[in-house]
Amino acid sequence: MSGIDPEYWVSGMRVMPPFDAERAMQWCTEHNVRLERDGEVLWLPDVAQVRNPRLIQALRLALERMGVRIVERAEVTGIVSTEDRVERLDTTAGFFAAERYVVAAGAWSKKLLGSGRAA
Ligand SMILES: Cc1cc2nc3c(=O)[nH]c(=O)nc-3n(C[C@H](O)[C@H](O)[C@H](O)COP(=O)(O)OP(=O)(O)OC[C@H]3O[C@@H](n4cnc5c(N)ncnc54)[C@H](O)[C@@H]3O)c2cc1C
């Protein structure tokens, strides 16, 4: 859609010791991640990577082509809500209201949402 190749590549991932092999294998089983064991080393053949600056460029261009307006350098300073609904977001670029909201504030999500809400 954007024409920008994000360089998605199923490269696999080699996990080298030291690590807790039992826990690692349990995690792979629980998350349905294929793994092979070679002595002390784990090999996860289906793990993939992307070139994240290119992925973001592709995402941005695709969104702009869909008519999405991107507001940059705007900090969300407050979430105004009733008991079960977010009414609006207060930001340094004014306020915004929408049907749905996606929290993508990474490590700051908990601070943004407040201690009473799950990130
Ligand atoms: C040094 C380092 C190296 C890493 N290397 C790798 C690697 O090689 N491979 C890998 O897969 N991962 C790597 N990671 C981890 C990777 O960077 C994170 O997992 C990823 O960036 C998380 O993405 P995110 O979108 O959830 O959050 P982030 O990328 O942290 O994005 C959150 C955004 O929200 C913004 N924000 C926060 N609060 C507000 C607010 N109130 N209003 C508006 N915006 C707000 C922040 O400014 C930020 O831009 C590395 C991390 C670090 C620190």
The ligand as an ORCA input file, in Angstrom:
! r2SCAN-3c Opt
* xyz 0 1
  C      18.179      1.060     24.274
  C      17.041      0.216     23.750
  C      17.300     -0.675     22.703
  C      16.282     -1.482     22.200
  N      16.562     -2.349     21.181
  C      15.594     -3.117     20.664
  C      15.846     -4.005     19.565
  O      16.957     -4.085     19.061
  N      14.836     -4.757     19.086
  C      13.583     -4.688     19.619
  O      12.692     -5.392     19.134
  N      13.290     -3.841     20.652
  C      14.259     -3.071     21.172
  N      13.994     -2.239     22.225
  C      12.632     -2.239     22.779
  C      11.710     -1.374     21.903
  O      12.273     -0.090     21.748
  C      10.373     -1.253     22.607
  O       9.876     -2.548     22.895
  C       9.367     -0.539     21.689
  O       9.853      0.718     21.336
  C       8.045     -0.388     22.423
  O       7.166      0.229     21.497
  P       5.913      1.010     21.967
  O       5.254      1.564     20.733
  O       5.086      0.156     22.877
  O       6.452      2.208     22.893
  P       7.472      3.381     22.554
  O       8.286      3.100     21.343
  O       8.169      3.694     23.844
  O       6.491      4.567     22.167
  C       5.697      5.232     23.132
  C       5.520      6.671     22.661
  O       4.513      7.276     23.454
  C       4.915      8.615     23.698
  N       4.208      9.115     24.880
  C       4.392      8.761     26.176
  N       3.544      9.429     26.971
  C       2.794     10.207     26.153
  C       1.745     11.175     26.372
  N       1.260     11.458     27.609
  N       1.220     11.809     25.306
  C       1.680     11.541     24.041
  N       2.662     10.650     23.776
  C       3.208      9.996     24.819
  C       6.422      8.555     23.875
  O       7.004      9.818     23.654
  C       6.783      7.538     22.795
  O       7.051      8.172     21.566
  C      14.981     -1.407     22.743
  C      14.721     -0.499     23.790
  C      15.729      0.302     24.280
  C      15.427      1.260     25.422
*
